[in-house]
């Protein structure tokens, strides 16, 4: 098919146009190959110490499937160009739902941001609890993480993702004079951090669940995080049924129960890909382990897990700030679904104590 279409192209166009079109195609393909190989080589180089008998499954799959993913991307580019099929662009969007308060109105509005591989339903118990106590709640499903939240197959980077959230926060502030409290979990905590740094005037306070803005500096933490994140990067690059299967297998090992595994797809791993791409492109500058706090923060974390996503210094700084707070719970990473009652009570108590109004 490609050969026949190319013959038609040669017959229908003059020599100069053919040379120009072929040169443009070669440049595009070479640029794509160069960028992808650069990402792969740097990631593999960073993980060389792990190849000495400690090779985790993530690195193995990454080294096996990343070249396949590169060939798939190049093949799609070539076929689309020669067959002259237009690429259908999908505009990323959030699925936003506003929950009105069911009790005496509070001034605060809770803005919930979920993480991987969840959707807005992760905070169902929190929305019910706080709505009954007079809080307006807004939940968002990130692009590609659920129905109504469209996303290109290649995902979107953090600049575009933060732009969508910023736009929604500004809409909330324009409708009513609310004090926005961002309630975030997992990747939502990272997005809340970007929002806090880039547009601090949009946020009044922050509730972070299990992911801090200051990570440990130990080698064991780096090895564990690098291993599972490279696994998820490889799952995203692979995509398709095989990627979905590998992702669901990992979630099964994590004992994930927040949503049905059949709803989890490999495309949801795009935040990990864009994080490491940003780290490589900026030569590590995007990997900032700590950042100054510009808002009062309440941090809740689960104790029953192998990796702690916070440093001791982070806990000490929050404990010394009277406007902040820390709460440990007998839970794993998904605290909103495993300990909803304790999480709701602790967050509500902190909101009241830090100045949200009467109960």
ZALODO-939719 format. One line per 3 residues: number of its first residue (from 1); their letters; for each residue x, y negated, z negated of N, C-alpha, C, CB. Coordinates in steps of 0.1 Angstrom, whole numbers. Each point is the difference from the previous one (the first is absolute). Glycine has a CB too. Layout:
N
NUM	a	X/Y/Z/X/Y/Z/X/Y/Z/X/Y/Z  ...
% end
This chain:
359
1	xxx	8/12/0/-8/-12/0/9/-12/0/-18/12/-12  28/-13/3/9/-11/0/7/-2/13/3/3/-25  2/8/31/7/-1/13/-9/-5/11/15/18/-7
4	xxx	-28/-13/8/-9/-5/10/-3/-15/-2/-9/24/2  6/-28/-14/-3/-14/-3/12/-9/4/-16/7/-18  28/-2/15/12/-7/3/2/-2/15/11/8/-21
7	xxx	-14/2/29/0/-1/15/-10/-10/5/7/24/1  -19/-24/-7/-9/-10/4/5/-14/-3/-19/16/-4  25/-17/-8/5/-13/-4/11/-5/10/-5/5/-24
10	xxx	14/4/28/11/-3/10/-6/-4/13/16/16/-12  -26/-9/17/-6/-3/13/-7/-13/0/-2/24/4  -5/-27/-15/-8/-12/0/7/-13/-3/-18/15/-7
13	xxx	31/-14/1/7/-12/-4/13/-1/8/-10/1/-23  15/-13/25/13/-2/7/11/4/-9/-10/-18/14  22/19/-9/12/5/-7/3/-8/-12/8/9/21
16	xxx	-9/-22/-20/4/-9/-11/-9/2/-12/9/-17/17  -22/18/-14/-10/2/-11/2/13/-7/-16/-14/12  20/25/-4/2/13/-6/12/-1/-9/-10/11/20
19	xxx	21/-17/-15/12/-1/-8/-2/-8/-13/13/1/21  -21/-12/-20/-3/-8/-11/-9/7/-10/1/-20/14  -11/28/-10/-8/7/-9/8/11/-6/-20/-5/14
22	xxx	28/12/-7/8/11/-6/10/-5/-10/-3/13/21  9/-24/-18/10/-6/-9/-7/-4/-13/14/-8/19  -26/2/-18/-7/-4/-12/-4/12/-8/-9/-20/12
25	xxx	5/31/-6/-3/12/-7/12/5/-7/-18/5/17  29/-4/-10/12/5/-7/4/-8/-12/8/9/22  -9/-22/-21/3/-8/-11/-9/2/-12/8/-17/16
28	xxx	-21/19/-13/-9/2/-11/3/14/-7/-18/-14/12  20/24/-4/3/13/-5/13/0/-8/-12/11/19  22/-17/-14/13/-1/-7/-1/-7/-13/12/1/21
31	xxx	-20/-12/-21/-2/-8/-13/-7/9/-10/-1/-22/13  -9/29/-9/-8/9/-9/9/11/-6/-21/-5/13  29/11/-4/9/11/-4/11/-6/-10/-4/12/22
34	xxx	9/-24/-19/11/-5/-8/-6/-4/-14/11/-9/20  -22/3/-21/-6/-3/-13/-3/12/-8/-10/-21/10  4/31/-4/-4/12/-7/12/8/-5/-21/1/14
37	xxx	31/1/-5/12/7/-4/7/-7/-11/2/9/23  -2/-23/-23/7/-7/-11/-7/3/-13/6/-18/16  -19/18/-16/-7/3/-12/3/14/-5/-18/-15/7
40	xxx	18/25/2/3/13/-4/14/2/-5/-17/8/17  27/-13/-10/13/2/-4/4/-6/-13/5/0/24  -11/-12/-27/3/-7/-13/-6/8/-11/1/-22/11
43	xxx	-13/27/-9/-7/8/-11/8/13/-2/-22/-10/6  26/16/4/7/13/-2/14/-3/-6/-11/10/20  18/-21/-16/12/-3/-7/-1/-3/-14/7/-9/21
46	xxx	-18/2/-25/-2/-3/-14/-2/13/-9/-10/-22/7  6/33/0/-4/12/-8/11/11/2/-24/-6/3  35/2/2/11/11/2/4/7/-13/8/-14/19
49	xxx	-7/7/-30/3/7/-13/-9/11/-4/11/-21/-7  -24/20/12/-10/10/-4/1/13/8/-15/-19/-6  24/19/16/1/12/9/8/11/-6/-2/-15/20
52	xxx	8/13/-31/9/10/-7/-8/9/-9/19/-16/2  -27/24/4/-8/10/-8/-12/-6/-7/21/11/-4  -24/-24/5/-11/-6/-6/-10/-6/10/14/-5/-20
55	xxx	-13/10/32/-9/-5/11/-15/2/-4/19/4/17  -26/-15/-19/-15/2/-3/-7/2/14/2/-14/-21  -14/19/19/-8/3/12/-2/-13/9/-12/19/-13
58	xxx	11/-30/6/-3/-12/8/11/-3/10/-12/-9/-19  25/10/15/11/-3/8/1/10/12/12/-9/-19  -15/22/16/0/10/10/-10/-3/11/7/17/-17
61	xxx	-20/-20/13/-10/-3/9/3/-13/8/-17/12/-15  23/-21/8/3/-13/7/10/2/11/-5/-12/-21  15/20/18/11/3/10/-6/8/12/18/-1/-18
64	xxx	-28/10/15/-5/8/11/-10/-7/9/3/19/-15  -12/-27/8/-11/-6/7/2/-14/6/-14/15/-14  23/-22/8/3/-14/5/4/0/15/6/-6/-24
67	xxx	3/15/29/3/0/14/-13/3/8/24/6/-5  -32/3/1/-12/3/7/-9/-12/1/1/24/-8  -2/-31/-3/-9/-12/0/6/-11/10/-6/5/-24
70	xxx	19/-6/24/6/-10/10/-4/4/14/19/-4/-16  -18/17/20/-3/4/13/-15/-2/3/18/17/-1  -26/-15/-9/-15/-3/2/-2/-14/3/-5/19/-15
73	xxx	11/-28/7/-2/-15/3/5/-4/13/2/-4/-24  10/9/28/6/-3/13/-9/5/11/23/0/-9  -28/13/8/-9/6/10/-12/-8/2/9/22/-6
76	xxx	-15/-27/-5/-13/-8/1/3/-13/8/-9/10/-21  20/-16/18/4/-12/7/1/2/15/12/-8/-22  -5/18/25/3/3/15/-13/3/7/23/9/-6
79	xxx	-31/0/0/-13/3/6/-9/-12/2/2/23/-9  -3/-31/-1/-9/-12/0/5/-9/11/-5/2/-24  18/-3/26/5/-10/9/-2/5/15/17/-7/-17
82	xxx	-13/20/19/-1/5/14/-15/2/4/23/10/-3  -31/-5/-6/-14/2/4/-8/-12/-1/2/23/-8  4/-34/4/-6/-13/-1/-13/0/-8/10/-5/22
85	xxx	-10/13/-33/-12/1/-9/2/-11/-11/-3/25/4  -7/-34/-5/1/-10/-10/-1/6/-14/-11/-16/15  19/10/-24/1/4/-14/-11/-7/-8/25/3/2
88	xxx	-34/5/-8/-11/-6/-8/5/-4/-14/-16/14/13  16/-27/-15/5/-5/-13/-11/0/-10/17/-14/12  -14/20/-24/-10/0/-11/4/-11/-10/-4/25/3
91	xxx	-5/-34/-6/3/-10/-9/-1/5/-14/-8/-17/16  18/15/-25/-1/5/-13/-10/-9/-8/24/8/1  -31/-1/-10/-10/-7/-8/-1/7/-14/-12/-8/21
94	xxx	8/0/-31/-4/5/-13/-14/3/-1/18/-13/-10  -22/23/2/-14/3/-3/-3/-6/-13/0/21/14  -7/-32/-15/-2/-8/-12/-14/2/-5/17/-17/8
97	xxx	-19/19/-21/-13/1/-6/0/-8/-12/-4/23/10  -6/-32/-11/-2/-9/-12/-10/6/-9/6/-20/14  -3/22/-27/-9/5/-10/-4/-11/-9/11/23/1
100	xxx	-24/-27/-1/-4/-10/-9/0/4/-15/-14/-9/19  14/0/-28/0/3/-14/-14/4/-4/20/-15/-4  -21/24/-6/-13/4/-5/-3/-5/-13/3/20/13
103	xxx	6/-28/-19/-2/-5/-13/3/-15/0/6/21/-10  -5/-27/-2/3/-15/-1/13/-3/8/-11/-1/-23  10/-9/32/11/-2/9/13/-5/-7/-17/-6/17
106	xxx	28/12/-13/13/-4/-4/7/-8/11/2/20/-15  7/-28/11/7/-8/11/10/8/8/-3/-20/-15  8/30/9/10/8/7/-6/9/11/14/0/-21
109	xxx	-7/2/32/-4/10/10/11/10/1/-14/-18/13  11/30/-13/10/11/1/1/4/15/-5/8/-24  18/-8/29/3/3/14/8/13/0/-1/-25/7
112	xxx	-5/36/-3/6/13/-1/8/3/13/-18/8/-17  30/-3/15/8/4/11/6/14/-3/6/-24/6  -9/34/2/4/13/-2/13/3/6/-24/7/0
115	xxx	29/6/0/12/4/5/-1/12/9/12/-10/-19  -1/18/20/0/12/8/-4/12/-8/18/-10/14  -26/19/-8/-8/-1/12/-14/-3/-3/16/16/11
118	xxx	-19/-25/-19/-13/-2/-5/-8/-10/8/8/4/-23  -20/-7/19/-9/-11/6/-6/-7/-12/-4/14/21  -6/-23/-17/-6/-8/-11/-7/8/-10/-3/-18/17
121	xxx	-2/30/-14/-7/9/-9/9/4/-12/-14/8/19  27/-10/-18/8/3/-12/-4/-8/-12/19/5/15  -24/-17/-13/-4/-9/-12/-15/0/-2/20/-14/5
124	xxx	-27/25/-2/-14/1/-2/-4/-2/-14/-2/15/19  9/-8/-28/-3/-1/-15/3/-13/-5/4/24/-2  7/-31/7/3/-13/-5/-10/-10/4/24/6/1
127	xxx	-29/-5/12/-10/-10/5/-13/1/-8/10/2/23  -14/11/-26/-12/1/-8/1/-6/-14/-5/21/13  17/-19/-19/2/-4/-14/0/-16/0/13/21/-5
130	xxx	-5/-27/14/2/-14/-1/-13/-8/5/25/3/2  -32/3/8/-12/-6/5/-10/-2/-11/4/9/23  -6/2/-31/-9/-1/-11/3/-10/-11/-4/24/4
133	xxx	17/-29/-4/4/-10/-10/2/-13/7/11/18/-13  -17/-20/24/-1/-14/6/11/-4/9/-11/-5/-20  19/15/24/11/-4/9/-4/3/15/17/5/-18
136	xxx	-15/-14/27/-2/2/14/13/8/5/-14/-21/3  11/31/5/11/9/4/1/0/15/-2/14/-21  13/-14/27/2/2/14/10/11/3/-4/-24/4
139	xxx	0/34/3/9/12/4/3/-1/14/-10/14/-18  22/-10/22/5/0/14/6/14/2/4/-25/1  -7/30/11/7/12/6/10/-5/10/-20/15/-4
142	xxx	32/-11/2/11/-5/9/-2/6/14/16/-2/-20  -10/-4/30/-2/5/14/5/14/1/3/-23/8  -11/32/-2/4/13/2/-3/10/-11/17/-9/15
145	xxx	-22/4/-26/-2/8/-12/-14/5/-3/19/-12/-9  -28/8/18/-14/4/-2/-9/-5/11/4/0/-24  -17/4/24/-9/-5/10/-2/-15/-1/-12/22/0
148	xxx	11/-28/12/-2/-15/0/13/-8/-1/-22/4/-9  33/3/7/13/-7/-1/9/4/11/-2/-1/-25  0/-5/37/7/4/12/15/-3/-1/-21/-4/13
151	xxx	29/11/-5/15/-1/-1/6/5/13/0/1/-25  9/-7/31/7/6/12/7/13/-4/4/-23/9  -2/31/1/7/13/-3/14/-1/-6/-14/10/18
154	xxx	20/-21/-14/14/-3/-6/0/-7/-13/8/-2/23  -20/0/-29/-1/-7/-13/3/-15/1/7/21/-11  -6/-28/0/4/-14/0/10/-3/-11/-23/-6/9
157	xxx	31/-4/-7/10/-3/-9/-6/-8/-12/18/0/18  -9/-3/-28/-5/-7/-12/-4/-14/2/14/15/-13  -8/-22/23/-3/-14/2/-15/-1/5/24/-5/6
160	xxx	-28/14/3/-13/0/5/-10/5/-11/8/4/23  -4/6/-31/-8/5/-10/-3/-11/-11/9/23/4  1/-30/-8/-1/-10/-10/-9/-12/6/23/6/-10
163	xxx	-21/-9/23/-8/-10/6/-15/3/0/19/-5/15  -23/18/-13/-14/4/-1/-5/-2/-15/3/16/19  5/-12/-28/-4/-2/-14/-1/-15/-4/10/22/-6
166	xxx	0/-29/10/0/-15/-2/-13/-6/5/25/0/0  -29/3/12/-11/-5/7/-13/3/-9/11/2/23  -12/10/-28/-12/4/-8/0/-7/-13/0/22/11
169	xxx	12/-24/-17/0/-7/-13/-4/-15/2/19/16/-8  -15/-22/19/-4/-13/2/-15/-2/2/22/-4/10  -28/14/-3/-15/1/1/-7/0/-13/3/11/22
172	xxx	3/-2/-31/-6/1/-13/1/-13/-8/6/24/0  5/-31/1/2/-13/-7/-9/-11/6/23/7/-6  -26/-6/19/-8/-10/6/-15/1/-4/16/-1/19
175	xxx	-20/13/-21/-14/3/-3/-4/-5/-14/0/19/15  9/-15/-25/-3/-4/-14/13/-4/-6/-20/16/-1  19/-23/-10/12/-4/-8/4/11/-10/-7/-25/3
178	xxx	12/36/3/4/11/-8/15/-1/-4/-18/14/11  21/-8/-22/14/3/-3/2/15/4/1/-17/-19  7/19/29/2/13/6/10/8/-9/-5/-9/23
181	xxx	1/21/-27/9/10/-7/2/11/10/-9/-7/-23  21/9/28/3/11/9/2/13/-9/11/-16/17  -18/26/-13/0/13/-7/5/10/10/-20/-6/-16
184	xxx	33/10/14/7/8/10/5/13/-5/6/-21/11  -5/31/-2/6/13/-2/9/4/11/-20/6/-14  32/0/11/9/6/10/4/-11/10/-11/22/-2
187	xxx	9/-20/15/5/-10/10/-7/-13/-3/4/18/17  -16/-18/-23/-7/-13/-3/8/-8/-9/-22/11/3  30/-5/-12/9/-8/-9/11/-7/8/-5/16/-18
190	xxx	10/-9/28/10/-7/9/-6/-11/8/13/21/1  -25/-19/4/-7/-11/7/-3/-12/-9/-10/17/16  6/-13/-29/-3/-11/-10/12/-8/-3/-18/14/-9
193	xxx	30/-7/9/12/-7/-2/3/-10/11/9/20/-12  -11/-16/25/3/-9/11/-10/-11/0/8/19/13  -21/-17/-16/-9/-11/-1/4/-10/-12/-18/16/9
196	xxx	22/-10/-20/4/-9/-11/12/-8/3/-9/17/-15  18/-12/23/12/-8/4/-3/-10/11/14/19/-7  -22/-15/17/-2/-9/11/-11/-10/-2/8/19/14
199	xxx	-19/-15/-21/-11/-9/-2/-5/1/-14/-7/2/24  15/-8/-34/-4/2/-14/-12/-8/-4/24/3/-4  -28/-13/12/-12/-7/-4/-13/8/3/12/-21/6
202	xxx	-12/32/1/-11/8/3/-4/9/-12/5/-1/25  5/3/-34/-2/11/-10/1/-7/-14/10/18/15  -18/-13/-24/1/-5/-14/7/10/-9/-21/-13/4
205	xxx	18/26/-3/6/10/-8/1/13/8/-8/-11/-21  16/20/16/2/13/7/-1/12/-9/15/-12/17  -22/22/-13/0/13/-7/7/10/9/-21/-5/-13
208	xxx	32/11/9/8/9/7/-2/14/-6/17/-18/7  -19/28/1/-2/14/-4/11/9/5/-25/-4/-2  34/7/-6/10/11/2/12/-5/8/-18/16/-3
211	xxx	17/-27/11/12/-4/8/4/-14/-5/-8/14/20  20/-16/-25/4/-12/-5/7/-9/10/3/11/-22  0/-23/19/8/-9/9/15/1/-3/-20/-15/2
214	xxx	24/24/-10/14/2/-3/2/15/-2/2/-23/-11  6/29/20/2/14/0/13/4/-7/-12/1/22  13/12/-26/12/5/-7/12/-1/10/-14/15/-14
217	xxx	26/-16/9/12/0/8/8/13/-1/1/-25/-4  -7/35/-1/8/13/-1/1/7/13/-8/2/-24  18/7/25/2/8/12/-10/10/1/24/-4/-1
220	xxx	-29/10/-10/-11/10/1/-12/-6/6/10/12/-20  -14/-24/16/-12/-7/5/2/-2/15/-4/-11/-22  16/6/27/2/-2/14/-1/13/8/15/-19/-6
223	xxx	-10/30/1/0/12/7/-15/5/1/23/6/-8  -30/-6/-2/-14/4/0/-9/-8/9/3/8/-23  -1/-21/22/-8/-9/9/3/2/15/-2/-16/-20
226	xxx	15/16/22/5/1/14/-5/13/6/20/-13/-6  -20/24/-2/-4/13/5/-15/0/5/17/11/-15  -26/-15/6/-14/1/3/-4/-10/10/-4/9/-22
229	xxx	11/-21/22/-4/-10/10/5/3/14/1/-17/-18  11/24/19/4/4/13/-9/11/6/24/-6/-6  -29/14/-3/-10/11/4/-12/-7/6/8/15/-18
232	xxx	-13/-26/11/-12/-6/5/3/-8/13/-9/-1/-23  21/-5/24/4/-6/13/0/10/11/14/-17/-12  -9/29/10/0/10/10/-14/4/4/23/8/-8
235	xxx	-32/-7/-2/-14/4/2/-6/-11/9/-1/12/-22  3/-24/20/-5/-11/8/5/0/14/-2/-14/-20  15/17/22/6/0/13/-6/12/8/21/-11/-9
238	xxx	-23/22/2/-5/12/7/-14/-2/4/15/15/-14  -24/-19/4/-14/-2/3/-7/12/5/6/-23/6  -18/21/-1/-8/11/5/-4/10/-10/11/-3/21
241	xxx	-16/15/-17/-4/10/-9/11/6/-9/-17/6/17  29/-5/-11/12/4/-8/3/-9/-11/9/12/20  -9/-25/-17/2/-10/-10/-10/0/-11/11/-14/17
244	xxx	-24/15/-13/-11/1/-10/2/12/-9/-16/-12/17  20/23/-11/1/12/-8/11/-2/-11/-7/14/20  19/-19/-15/11/-2/-10/-4/-10/-10/16/5/18
247	xxx	-23/-16/-15/-4/-10/-10/-9/6/-10/2/-18/17  -12/26/-12/-10/6/-10/7/11/-8/-18/-5/16  28/11/-11/8/10/-8/7/-7/-11/3/14/20
250	xxx	3/-26/-17/7/-7/-11/-10/-5/-10/17/-7/16  -28/2/-12/-10/-4/-10/-5/11/-8/-7/-18/15  6/30/-10/-5/12/-7/11/3/-11/-13/9/20
253	xxx	26/-10/-17/10/2/-9/0/-11/-11/14/11/17  -18/-23/-14/-1/-11/-9/-12/1/-9/12/-14/16  -21/24/-13/-13/2/-7/-9/-12/1/12/15/-16
256	xxx	-12/-20/28/-8/-12/3/-15/4/1/20/-11/12  -28/3/-19/-14/3/0/-9/-12/1/5/20/-14  1/-32/17/-8/-12/1/-9/-1/11/19/-11/-11
259	xxx	-17/18/22/-9/1/12/3/13/7/0/-25/2  -10/30/6/2/13/7/13/-1/9/-25/4/-1  32/7/1/12/1/8/-3/-1/15/11/14/-18
262	xxx	-23/-10/22/-4/-1/14/-1/-14/5/-12/21/-3  11/-31/-6/0/-14/4/14/-6/1/-23/-2/-11  33/9/7/14/-5/0/6/3/13/2/2/-25
265	xxx	4/-12/32/6/2/13/15/-6/-1/-23/-1/12  31/6/-2/14/-4/0/2/-15/3/5/23/8  -15/-29/-1/1/-14/3/1/-9/-13/-12/4/22
268	xxx	6/1/-33/0/-7/-12/14/-2/-6/-23/9/-4  33/-2/9/14/-1/-5/7/-12/6/0/24/-3  -7/-32/11/8/-11/7/6/-10/-10/-16/2/19
271	xxx	11/-5/-31/7/-9/-9/15/4/-3/-22/-6/-10  24/20/9/13/4/-3/10/-2/12/-10/18/-15  4/-16/27/8/-3/12/4/-14/1/-11/19/12
274	xxx	2/-28/-14/3/-14/2/8/-6/-12/-21/-2/13  20/8/-24/9/-4/-11/15/3/3/-19/5/-16  21/7/21/14/4/3/5/-7/13/-4/22/-11
277	xxx	-5/-25/20/5/-7/12/4/-14/-4/-16/13/14  8/-19/-24/4/-14/-5/13/1/-7/-24/-6/-1  26/16/-7/13/1/-8/11/1/10/-12/11/-19
280	xxx	11/-3/29/11/2/10/2/-13/8/-5/25/1  -5/-31/3/2/-12/8/6/-12/-8/-20/7/14  17/-8/-26/5/-10/-9/13/4/-7/-23/-9/-3
283	xxx	28/21/6/12/5/-6/-2/1/-15/14/-9/19  -25/13/-24/-2/2/-14/-6/-12/-8/18/15/1  -20/-26/6/-5/-12/-7/-15/2/-3/17/-14/12
286	xxx	-24/22/-4/-14/2/-4/-2/9/-12/-5/-3/24  16/10/-28/-1/9/-11/4/-8/-13/5/20/15  -14/-27/-20/2/-8/-13/-6/7/-11/0/-22/13
289	xxx	8/26/-23/-5/8/-11/-7/-8/-10/19/15/3  -17/-28/-4/-7/-8/-9/-4/-13/6/12/11/-19  -22/-18/13/-4/-13/5/-5/-8/-12/-5/9/24
292	xxx	6/-22/-24/-6/-8/-11/-15/0/0/20/-15/1  -26/16/-13/-14/0/-1/-6/-14/0/1/21/-13  -11/-24/21/-6/-13/1/-14/0/-6/13/-4/20
295	xxx	-18/16/-25/-13/1/-6/0/10/-12/-11/-5/23  2/3/-32/-1/10/-11/-3/14/6/-8/-18/-16  14/28/11/-1/14/5/-4/9/-11/17/-5/18
298	xxx	-26/14/-15/-3/11/-9/4/13/8/-19/-13/-12  28/21/6/5/12/6/-5/12/-7/20/-13/8  -26/22/0/-4/13/-6/7/11/8/-23/-9/-6
301	xxx	28/19/-1/7/11/7/-3/14/-6/18/-16/6  -17/26/2/-2/14/-5/13/6/-4/-20/2/15  19/5/-26/12/6/-6/3/15/5/-4/-15/-20
304	xxx	-7/21/26/1/14/4/4/2/14/-17/5/-17  29/-10/21/5/2/13/16/0/0/-21/-12/10  27/17/1/14/2/0/8/-13/3/-4/23/7
307	xxx	-2/-33/0/6/-12/3/-7/-12/-6/8/10/22  0/-18/-29/-5/-13/-5/3/-11/9/2/9/-24  -11/-17/28/2/-10/10/1/-14/-7/-13/13/17
310	xxx	20/-13/-28/3/-13/-7/12/2/-8/-24/-5/-2  31/-6/-1/12/0/-8/-4/-4/-15/14/-7/21  -4/10/-29/-2/-3/-15/0/-15/-1/11/21/-7
313	xxx	-3/-28/14/0/-15/0/-14/-6/3/25/1/6  -32/5/4/-13/-4/4/-10/1/-12/5/7/23  -4/4/-30/-9/2/-12/3/-10/-11/-2/24/6
316	xxx	15/-26/-8/4/-10/-11/-4/-14/4/19/15/-5  -17/-19/17/-4/-14/4/-15/-2/-2/19/0/16  -27/10/-12/-15/-2/-1/-4/0/-15/-3/11/22
319	xxx	10/-2/-30/-4/1/-14/3/-13/-8/4/24/1  7/-31/4/3/-13/-7/-8/-12/5/23/10/-2  -30/-9/12/-9/-11/5/-14/2/-5/14/-2/21
322	xxx	-18/-8/-29/-14/1/-7/-11/0/10/9/-11/-19  -7/7/32/-10/0/10/-1/12/8/2/-24/1  8/33/-3/1/13/7/-3/11/-9/17/-10/16
325	xxx	-17/22/-10/-3/12/-8/5/13/7/-19/-12/-10  21/22/2/4/13/5/-8/11/-7/24/-8/4  -28/18/3/-7/11/-5/4/13/6/-20/-15/-5
328	xxx	24/25/-3/3/13/5/-11/10/-2/24/-4/-4  -27/13/14/-11/9/-1/4/14/3/-16/-18/6  9/28/-12/3/14/3/-7/4/13/1/5/-25
331	xxx	6/-10/36/-6/3/13/12/1/10/-21/-13/-5  18/18/17/9/0/11/0/-13/7/-2/25/2  6/-25/11/1/-13/8/-13/-6/2/20/9/11
334	xxx	-31/-1/-9/-13/-5/4/-8/-3/-13/1/12/22  3/-22/-29/-7/-4/-13/-14/-4/2/22/-7/-9  -26/0/20/-14/-5/1/-10/11/1/9/-19/11
337	xxx	-5/31/-7/-10/11/1/2/10/-11/0/-3/24  12/4/-30/3/10/-10/-3/-5/-14/17/10/15  -15/-23/-18/-3/-6/-13/-8/-13/3/21/10/-11
340	xxx	-33/-9/17/-7/-13/3/-5/-7/-12/-7/11/21  2/-4/-31/-6/-6/-12/11/-8/-8/-17/18/-1  29/-12/-1/10/-7/-7/6/-11/8/6/21/-12
343	xxx	-5/-19/25/5/-11/8/-10/-12/0/12/17/15  -24/-14/-14/-10/-11/0/0/-8/-13/-14/13/16  14/-6/-27/0/-6/-13/13/-9/-2/-15/19/-9
346	xxx	26/-13/13/13/-7/-2/1/-13/8/11/22/-6  -15/-20/19/0/-12/9/-10/-11/-4/7/15/18  -19/-11/-23/-10/-9/-4/5/-8/-13/-18/15/10
349	xxx	24/-7/-19/5/-7/-12/10/-10/3/-5/21/-13  14/-18/23/11/-9/3/-6/-12/7/16/18/2  -26/-16/7/-6/-12/7/-6/-9/-10/-5/14/20
352	xxx	-2/-9/-30/-7/-8/-10/11/-7/-9/-20/15/0  30/-8/-3/11/-6/-9/8/-10/7/1/21/-12  1/-20/25/8/-9/8/-8/-12/5/15/19/6
355	xxx	-28/-19/-10/-7/-12/4/-11/1/10/20/-12/-7  -26/24/9/-10/1/11/-13/-4/-5/13/18/10  -16/-20/-22/-13/-4/-5/-5/10/-10/-4/-11/21
358	xx	-8/9/-26/-6/8/-10/-5/13/6/-7/-19/-12  7/30/4/-5/13/5/-14/0/2/18/11/-13
% end
